[in-house]
């Protein structure tokens, strides 16, 4: 069934044949992360001038629009002349396959709008677009609130799942401290929002109608999910909560594993490409890790005497469990790990309930136009500013950050198996069988890693890398690596998107850059000539 569904979901539709420059009519579908020059959107192309293949319309594309052009909304159609093309295929195995990533979102073209844009008001707006527009209006209200710009972007990210305008320094701080999950609408956010609504309804609804309070709370979190554009992480969280509480409503024994399995099954039947989504994998592995390791870790602490002590032990156990379970996956995808993330998560996660509840309250007040409670906004601004400064302080411990860590799929599998056996080792560390199982996994991991390291060390190769119109040549001879390139303003991006991924894939730490003249046309290596244009 899974193979059949994935085949249906992965089948690429027929795409029209387009010229390099086309005049298109389109509408907004989704707002994406911006960069320093452009805003990015997913848009639906409804019409193309001089296009005969009308049956292939509409189709989605990602479009970049200069920031000096008015932002798009859901109330208008737009007409513009754009440069449009299909994403380039990757030429090396270590590069991020942006073409495949877009294809999994049903997007097969990229476009750039160099000039002005014409807009035409829609005669009628669908219910879905009305909801999206209302969310966009709330985001604009936050932009015009009395909160400082950095706090505005934090608020939009943590509650409305919009990080499109967040400054690079804040994003970097959260990445380096392992707290990115706080900026995404994750399971913890939705659980807290669900518990708040359930608590309120339990105070209003009589005890004998307890089931009604649960149903109303479930309905409210789904309304919230629809309002914030039902992103992948939101849908996962809502489905997990719904599956769990349906068991409660049916008076069956609630089972976390069944809830996880059922929610994953529903998501993958609807869109099997979710299986390849990093967020999907991390979410389910984190919850499984909490279920598998929390109690054994909690039993390592002494028996709590006070409620505060018990709360600290539970939070610490869950944090450790989630971090241990997701660590191999995080290294596999992001190739970095910071020891400071353990401490940062232990300090910030207990505050997350206060952060989420206060952020939700502020968004509700702003949405209803209650902007005259200045002391409340100022207090929230100061509180979040302090949290961001604390996170920035943690991110400053660069010496505790390990970067460019390479991990392949076999090493990942062995580490996940070791985590499975870790539970039994924690429960009974003196049991020889537990020691042997866990020890064998570690030995297998280091044996495989050493073998791969030796293989990569012995490899000698010469590659030509492409970055937009730039050509970069790399020559590897055992552990000696030299990059040959022209000096240009994009060197920082070349380091991030070409050099660092190559270093990680070939397991090399040191390299050298040699600059070649700007007018060079060819690079000759061992008698072979390579174009640099």
C-alpha positions as CSV (number, residue, x, y, z in Angstrom):
1,X,0.0,0.0,0.0
2,X,2.8,2.4,0.9
3,X,4.6,1.7,-2.4
4,X,1.4,2.3,-4.4
5,X,0.6,5.5,-2.5
6,X,4.1,6.9,-2.9
7,X,4.1,6.1,-6.6
8,X,0.9,8.1,-7.0
9,X,2.2,11.0,-4.9
10,X,5.6,11.1,-6.6
11,X,4.4,11.0,-10.2
12,X,5.5,14.2,-11.9
13,X,2.7,16.0,-13.8
14,X,3.2,17.2,-17.3
15,X,4.8,20.7,-17.2
16,X,4.5,23.3,-20.0
17,X,7.5,24.2,-22.2
18,X,8.3,27.8,-21.4
19,X,10.6,30.5,-22.9
20,X,13.2,32.1,-20.7
21,X,11.1,35.2,-20.3
22,X,7.3,35.0,-20.0
23,X,4.4,37.2,-19.1
24,X,2.3,35.4,-16.5
25,X,-0.9,35.9,-14.4
26,X,-0.6,34.4,-11.0
27,X,-1.9,34.4,-7.4
28,X,-0.2,34.0,-4.0
29,X,-0.2,30.5,-2.5
30,X,2.4,30.7,0.3
31,X,4.9,33.2,1.7
32,X,8.5,31.8,2.1
33,X,11.7,32.9,3.8
34,X,13.1,36.2,2.5
35,X,16.8,37.0,1.9
36,X,18.6,40.4,2.0
37,X,17.4,41.4,-1.5
38,X,14.2,39.5,-2.3
39,X,10.9,38.2,-0.9
40,X,10.1,34.6,-1.9
41,X,6.7,33.0,-2.5
42,X,5.0,29.9,-3.8
43,X,2.5,31.2,-6.4
44,X,0.0,29.5,-8.7
45,X,0.5,30.5,-12.3
46,X,-3.0,30.7,-13.9
47,X,-2.2,32.0,-17.3
48,X,0.8,32.5,-19.6
49,X,0.8,34.7,-22.7
50,X,1.2,32.8,-26.0
51,X,1.1,29.4,-24.3
52,X,-0.9,26.8,-26.3
53,X,-0.7,24.0,-23.7
54,X,-3.6,25.2,-21.6
55,X,-4.2,21.8,-20.1
56,X,-1.0,22.1,-18.0
57,X,-2.3,25.1,-16.1
58,X,-2.4,26.1,-13.3
59,X,1.0,25.0,-11.9
60,X,3.1,26.2,-8.9
61,X,6.4,28.0,-9.0
62,X,8.7,29.6,-6.5
63,X,9.1,33.3,-7.3
64,X,11.6,35.9,-6.1
65,X,10.4,39.5,-5.9
66,X,12.6,42.5,-5.0
67,X,11.8,44.0,-1.6
68,X,11.1,47.4,-3.0
69,X,8.1,45.9,-4.8
70,X,4.8,45.8,-2.8
71,X,4.3,42.6,-0.9
72,X,1.8,40.1,-2.3
73,X,-1.6,39.3,-0.7
74,X,-4.5,36.9,-1.3
75,X,-6.9,39.6,-2.4
76,X,-5.4,40.2,-5.8
77,X,-4.3,38.5,-9.1
78,X,-1.0,39.7,-10.4
79,X,0.5,40.1,-13.9
80,X,4.2,40.5,-14.6
81,X,7.0,39.7,-16.9
82,X,9.4,37.2,-15.3
83,X,12.4,35.1,-16.0
84,X,11.4,31.5,-15.5
85,X,13.3,28.2,-15.6
86,X,13.4,24.7,-14.0
87,X,15.8,24.3,-11.1
88,X,19.2,23.0,-12.0
89,X,20.1,19.3,-11.4
90,X,22.8,18.7,-8.9
91,X,26.1,17.4,-10.3
92,X,27.7,16.1,-7.1
93,X,26.4,13.7,-4.4
94,X,27.2,16.0,-1.5
95,X,25.1,19.0,-2.7
96,X,21.6,19.7,-1.4
97,X,19.1,18.7,-4.1
98,X,16.9,21.8,-4.3
99,X,15.2,20.5,-7.4
100,X,14.1,17.3,-5.6
101,X,13.0,19.3,-2.6
102,X,10.8,21.5,-4.7
103,X,9.4,18.5,-6.6
104,X,8.2,17.1,-3.3
105,X,6.2,20.3,-2.8
106,X,4.8,20.0,-6.4
107,X,6.9,22.9,-7.6
108,X,8.9,22.4,-10.8
109,X,9.9,26.0,-11.8
110,X,11.8,29.0,-10.4
111,X,11.0,32.6,-11.4
112,X,12.4,36.0,-10.9
113,X,10.5,39.3,-11.3
114,X,12.9,42.1,-12.3
115,X,10.4,44.8,-13.0
116,X,7.1,46.2,-11.7
117,X,4.0,44.2,-11.2
118,X,0.3,44.9,-12.0
119,X,-2.4,43.8,-9.6
120,X,-6.1,43.1,-10.2
121,X,-8.5,42.8,-7.3
122,X,-10.3,39.4,-7.2
123,X,-14.1,39.6,-7.7
124,X,-14.5,36.7,-5.2
125,X,-12.2,35.2,-2.7
126,X,-12.4,31.6,-1.6
127,X,-12.9,30.7,2.0
128,X,-9.4,29.3,2.2
129,X,-7.9,32.5,0.8
130,X,-9.9,34.5,3.3
131,X,-8.4,32.6,6.2
132,X,-4.9,33.0,4.7
133,X,-5.5,36.7,4.2
134,X,-6.7,37.1,7.8
135,X,-3.5,35.5,9.0
136,X,-1.5,37.9,6.7
137,X,-3.5,40.8,8.2
138,X,-2.6,39.7,11.8
139,X,1.1,39.5,10.7
140,X,0.9,43.0,9.4
141,X,-0.8,44.2,12.7
142,X,2.1,42.7,14.6
143,X,4.5,44.6,12.3
144,X,2.7,47.8,13.3
145,X,2.6,47.1,17.0
146,X,4.7,48.9,19.6
147,X,6.9,45.8,20.1
148,X,10.5,46.1,18.9
149,X,11.3,44.6,15.4
150,X,13.2,41.6,16.8
151,X,10.4,40.7,19.2
152,X,7.8,41.1,16.4
153,X,9.6,38.5,14.3
154,X,10.0,36.2,17.3
155,X,6.3,36.5,18.0
156,X,5.3,35.8,14.4
157,X,7.5,32.7,14.4
158,X,6.6,31.1,17.7
159,X,2.8,31.5,17.4
160,X,1.9,32.1,13.7
161,X,4.6,29.9,12.2
162,X,6.1,32.7,10.1
163,X,9.9,33.1,10.2
164,X,10.1,34.6,6.7
165,X,11.5,38.0,7.9
166,X,13.5,36.9,11.0
167,X,17.0,38.3,11.1
168,X,19.9,36.0,10.4
169,X,21.6,36.6,13.8
170,X,18.5,35.3,15.7
171,X,18.2,32.3,13.5
172,X,21.9,31.5,13.9
173,X,21.6,31.8,17.7
174,X,18.7,29.3,17.9
175,X,20.5,26.9,15.5
176,X,23.8,27.0,17.5
177,X,22.0,26.4,20.8
178,X,19.8,23.6,19.5
179,X,16.6,25.6,20.3
180,X,15.2,25.9,16.8
181,X,12.3,23.7,17.8
182,X,11.1,26.6,20.0
183,X,10.7,28.8,16.9
184,X,8.6,26.1,15.1
185,X,5.0,25.3,15.9
186,X,5.9,21.9,17.3
187,X,4.2,19.3,19.5
188,X,5.1,21.2,22.7
189,X,3.3,24.4,21.4
190,X,0.2,22.5,20.4
191,X,0.1,20.5,23.6
192,X,0.4,23.6,25.7
193,X,-2.3,25.4,23.7
194,X,-4.6,22.3,24.0
195,X,-4.1,22.1,27.7
196,X,-4.9,25.8,28.2
197,X,-8.2,25.4,26.2
198,X,-9.0,22.1,28.0
199,X,-8.3,23.8,31.4
200,X,-10.6,26.7,30.5
201,X,-13.4,24.5,29.2
202,X,-13.1,22.2,32.3
203,X,-13.8,25.3,34.5
204,X,-16.9,26.2,32.4
205,X,-18.4,22.8,31.4
206,X,-19.8,20.6,34.3
207,X,-17.8,17.6,35.3
208,X,-20.3,15.1,33.8
209,X,-19.8,16.7,30.4
210,X,-16.0,16.2,30.5
211,X,-16.0,14.7,27.0
212,X,-17.6,17.9,25.6
213,X,-14.6,19.9,27.0
214,X,-12.2,17.5,25.2
215,X,-14.1,17.7,21.9
216,X,-14.3,21.6,22.0
217,X,-10.5,21.7,22.8
218,X,-9.7,19.5,19.8
219,X,-11.9,21.6,17.6
220,X,-10.2,24.8,18.7
221,X,-6.6,23.4,18.1
222,X,-7.7,22.4,14.6
223,X,-9.2,25.8,13.9
224,X,-5.9,27.3,15.1
225,X,-4.0,24.9,12.8
226,X,-6.1,26.0,9.8
227,X,-5.5,29.6,10.7
228,X,-1.7,29.3,10.8
229,X,-1.8,27.6,7.3
230,X,-1.7,24.0,8.6
231,X,2.1,23.5,8.2
232,X,3.6,20.1,8.4
233,X,4.7,20.3,12.0
234,X,1.2,21.7,13.1
235,X,-0.6,18.8,11.3
236,X,1.7,16.3,13.0
237,X,1.0,17.7,16.4
238,X,-2.7,18.0,16.0
239,X,-3.0,14.5,14.6
240,X,-1.0,13.0,17.5
241,X,-3.1,14.9,20.1
242,X,-6.4,14.0,18.3
243,X,-5.5,10.3,18.0
244,X,-4.5,10.1,21.7
245,X,-7.7,11.8,23.0
246,X,-10.0,9.9,20.7
247,X,-8.9,6.8,22.7
248,X,-9.8,8.8,25.9
249,X,-13.3,9.7,24.4
250,X,-13.9,6.0,23.4
251,X,-12.9,5.0,26.9
252,X,-10.1,2.9,25.7
253,X,-6.7,2.6,27.3
254,X,-4.7,5.6,25.8
255,X,-1.6,4.4,24.1
256,X,1.1,6.8,22.9
257,X,2.6,4.3,20.4
258,X,-0.8,3.7,18.8
259,X,-1.4,7.4,18.6
260,X,2.0,7.9,17.0
261,X,1.5,5.1,14.5
262,X,-2.0,6.2,13.5
263,X,-1.1,9.8,13.0
264,X,2.0,8.9,10.9
265,X,-0.1,6.4,8.9
266,X,-2.8,9.1,8.1
267,X,-0.1,11.7,7.2
268,X,1.8,9.3,4.9
269,X,-1.4,8.1,3.1
270,X,-2.2,11.7,2.3
271,X,1.4,12.6,1.4
272,X,4.0,9.9,1.4
273,X,6.7,12.5,0.6
274,X,6.4,13.5,4.3
275,X,8.5,10.5,5.1
276,X,11.5,12.3,3.6
277,X,10.8,15.5,5.5
278,X,13.5,16.2,8.2
279,X,10.9,17.7,10.5
280,X,8.7,14.6,10.2
281,X,11.6,12.3,11.1
282,X,12.8,14.4,14.0
283,X,9.3,14.9,15.5
284,X,8.5,11.2,15.6
285,X,12.0,10.1,16.8
286,X,11.8,12.8,19.5
287,X,8.4,11.5,20.8
288,X,9.6,7.9,20.6
289,X,12.8,8.9,22.5
290,X,10.7,10.5,25.2
291,X,8.5,7.4,25.5
292,X,11.5,5.0,25.5
293,X,14.1,6.8,27.7
294,X,12.3,9.2,30.0
295,X,11.4,6.8,32.8
296,X,14.9,5.0,32.9
297,X,16.6,8.5,33.1
298,X,14.1,9.8,35.7
299,X,14.8,6.7,37.9
300,X,18.5,7.8,38.1
301,X,17.4,10.8,40.2
302,X,16.6,10.5,43.9
303,X,13.0,10.3,44.9
304,X,11.6,13.8,44.8
305,X,10.4,15.3,48.1
306,X,8.7,18.4,46.7
307,X,6.5,19.1,43.6
308,X,9.1,21.6,42.2
309,X,11.8,19.0,42.5
310,X,9.5,16.4,40.8
311,X,8.8,18.9,38.0
312,X,12.5,19.6,37.4
313,X,13.3,15.9,37.3
314,X,10.5,15.2,34.7
315,X,11.5,18.2,32.5
316,X,15.2,17.2,32.7
317,X,14.4,13.5,31.9
318,X,12.3,14.4,28.9
319,X,14.8,16.9,27.6
320,X,17.7,14.4,27.9
321,X,15.6,11.7,26.3
322,X,14.5,13.8,23.3
323,X,18.1,15.1,22.8
324,X,19.7,11.6,22.9
325,X,17.1,10.2,20.5
326,X,17.4,13.0,17.9
327,X,21.1,13.5,18.2
328,X,22.1,11.0,15.4
329,X,19.5,12.4,13.0
330,X,20.4,16.0,13.8
331,X,24.1,15.2,13.0
332,X,23.2,13.3,9.9
333,X,21.2,16.2,8.4
334,X,22.8,19.3,9.9
335,X,26.4,18.0,10.5
336,X,26.8,19.9,13.7
337,X,26.3,19.5,17.4
338,X,26.9,21.9,20.3
339,X,27.4,20.7,23.9
340,X,25.9,24.0,25.1
341,X,22.6,22.9,23.6
342,X,22.1,20.4,26.5
343,X,22.4,23.2,29.1
344,X,20.4,25.7,27.0
345,X,17.5,23.3,26.5
346,X,17.5,22.5,30.3
347,X,17.2,26.2,31.1
348,X,14.9,27.4,28.3
349,X,12.4,24.5,28.0
350,X,11.0,24.9,31.6
351,X,10.3,28.6,30.5
352,X,8.7,27.5,27.2
353,X,5.2,27.3,28.7
354,X,5.4,30.9,30.0
355,X,6.9,32.0,26.6
356,X,4.2,30.3,24.6
357,X,1.2,31.3,26.8
358,X,2.3,34.9,27.0
359,X,3.1,35.0,23.2
360,X,-0.4,33.6,22.4
361,X,-2.0,36.2,24.7
362,X,-0.1,39.1,23.0
363,X,-1.1,37.8,19.5
364,X,-4.8,37.6,20.5
365,X,-4.7,41.1,21.9
366,X,-3.0,42.5,18.7
367,X,-5.5,40.6,16.5
368,X,-8.5,42.2,18.3
369,X,-6.9,45.6,18.1
370,X,-6.2,46.0,21.8
371,X,-3.1,48.1,21.4
372,X,-3.6,50.5,24.3
373,X,-2.3,48.1,27.1
374,X,1.2,49.5,26.8
375,X,2.5,48.1,30.1
376,X,1.6,44.5,29.0
377,X,3.4,44.9,25.6
378,X,6.4,46.5,27.3
379,X,6.6,43.7,29.9
380,X,6.4,41.0,27.1
381,X,9.0,42.9,25.1
382,X,11.5,43.0,28.0
383,X,10.9,39.4,28.9
384,X,11.5,38.0,25.4
385,X,14.5,40.4,25.0
386,X,16.0,38.9,28.1
387,X,15.4,35.3,26.7
388,X,16.9,36.2,23.3
389,X,20.0,37.8,25.1
390,X,20.4,34.6,27.1
391,X,20.2,32.4,24.0
392,X,22.7,34.7,22.2
393,X,25.0,34.4,25.2
394,X,24.8,30.6,25.0
395,X,25.5,30.7,21.2
396,X,28.8,32.6,21.9
397,X,30.5,29.4,23.1
398,X,31.9,28.6,19.7
399,X,34.5,26.3,21.3
400,X,31.7,23.9,22.3
401,X,30.3,23.8,18.8
402,X,31.4,20.8,16.6
403,X,30.8,21.5,12.9
404,X,31.2,19.6,9.6
405,X,30.5,16.2,11.3
406,X,30.0,13.6,8.7
407,X,27.6,10.7,9.2
408,X,26.3,8.3,6.6
409,X,23.2,6.1,6.7
410,X,24.9,3.0,8.0
411,X,26.5,4.9,10.9
412,X,23.1,6.5,11.6
413,X,21.4,3.1,11.8
414,X,24.0,1.7,14.2
415,X,23.7,4.8,16.5
416,X,19.9,4.5,16.6
417,X,20.3,0.8,17.5
418,X,22.7,1.8,20.3
419,X,20.0,4.2,21.6
420,X,17.5,1.3,21.6
421,X,19.9,-0.8,23.8
422,X,20.7,2.3,26.0
423,X,17.4,1.9,27.8
424,X,18.3,-1.5,29.1
425,X,21.8,-0.4,30.1
426,X,20.5,2.6,32.1
427,X,18.0,0.3,33.9
428,X,20.6,-2.3,34.8
429,X,24.2,-1.2,34.1
430,X,25.8,-4.2,35.8
431,X,24.0,-6.8,33.6
432,X,26.6,-8.3,31.2
433,X,24.1,-8.8,28.4
434,X,23.2,-5.1,28.4
435,X,26.8,-4.1,28.5
436,X,27.7,-6.5,25.6
437,X,24.8,-5.3,23.4
438,X,25.5,-1.6,23.9
439,X,29.3,-2.2,23.6
440,X,28.9,-4.2,20.4
441,X,27.0,-1.3,18.8
442,X,29.7,1.2,19.8
443,X,32.4,-1.1,18.4
444,X,30.5,-1.7,15.2
445,X,30.0,2.1,14.9
446,X,33.7,2.9,15.3
447,X,34.8,0.1,13.0
448,X,32.5,1.3,10.2
449,X,33.5,4.9,10.8
450,X,37.2,4.1,10.7
451,X,36.8,2.2,7.5
452,X,34.9,5.0,5.8
453,X,37.4,7.6,7.0
454,X,40.3,5.6,5.5
455,X,38.4,5.2,2.2
456,X,37.8,8.9,2.0
457,X,41.4,9.7,3.0
458,X,42.8,7.6,0.2
459,X,40.5,9.2,-2.4
460,X,42.1,11.4,-5.0
461,X,39.8,13.5,-7.2
462,X,39.4,16.7,-9.1
463,X,35.9,18.3,-9.4
464,X,34.4,21.4,-11.0
465,X,31.7,22.9,-8.7
466,X,29.0,25.3,-10.0
467,X,27.6,28.2,-7.9
468,X,25.2,30.2,-10.1
469,X,27.6,31.5,-12.9
470,X,30.8,30.8,-10.9
471,X,33.0,27.8,-11.4
472,X,35.1,26.5,-8.5
473,X,37.7,23.8,-9.0
474,X,38.7,21.4,-6.1
475,X,41.7,19.1,-6.1
476,X,41.9,16.5,-3.4
477,X,45.1,14.4,-2.8
478,X,44.6,12.3,0.4
479,X,44.1,14.9,3.2
480,X,45.4,17.8,1.1
481,X,42.6,19.9,-0.4
482,X,42.9,23.0,-2.6
483,X,40.1,25.1,-4.1
484,X,40.8,27.3,-7.1
485,X,38.4,30.2,-7.7
486,X,38.0,33.7,-8.8
487,X,37.6,36.5,-6.2
488,X,34.0,37.6,-6.0
489,X,31.5,39.0,-3.5
490,X,29.7,35.7,-3.1
491,X,32.7,34.0,-1.4
492,X,30.9,33.6,2.0
493,X,28.0,31.8,0.2
494,X,30.4,29.7,-1.8
495,X,32.0,28.6,1.5
496,X,28.6,27.7,3.0
497,X,27.0,26.0,0.0
498,X,30.0,24.5,-1.9
499,X,33.1,24.2,0.3
500,X,31.6,23.1,3.6
501,X,29.3,20.4,2.2
502,X,32.3,19.0,0.2
503,X,34.5,19.0,3.4
504,X,31.8,17.2,5.3
505,X,31.2,14.6,2.6
506,X,35.0,13.8,2.2
507,X,35.6,14.1,5.9
508,X,38.4,16.7,5.6
509,X,39.1,19.4,8.2
510,X,41.7,21.6,6.5
511,X,41.7,23.2,3.1
512,X,43.3,26.1,1.1
513,X,41.9,28.5,-1.4
514,X,44.0,29.7,-4.3
515,X,42.7,32.6,-6.4
516,X,42.9,32.7,-10.1
517,X,42.7,35.8,-12.4
518,X,39.2,37.2,-13.1
519,X,39.6,36.8,-16.9
520,X,40.6,33.1,-16.7
521,X,38.6,31.0,-19.2
522,X,40.0,27.5,-18.7
523,X,41.5,25.3,-16.0
524,X,44.0,22.6,-17.1
525,X,44.6,19.6,-14.9
526,X,46.7,16.6,-16.0
527,X,46.2,17.5,-19.6
528,X,42.4,17.9,-19.4
529,X,40.9,21.3,-20.0
530,X,37.8,22.5,-18.1
531,X,35.8,25.6,-18.9
532,X,35.4,28.3,-16.2
533,X,32.6,30.2,-17.8
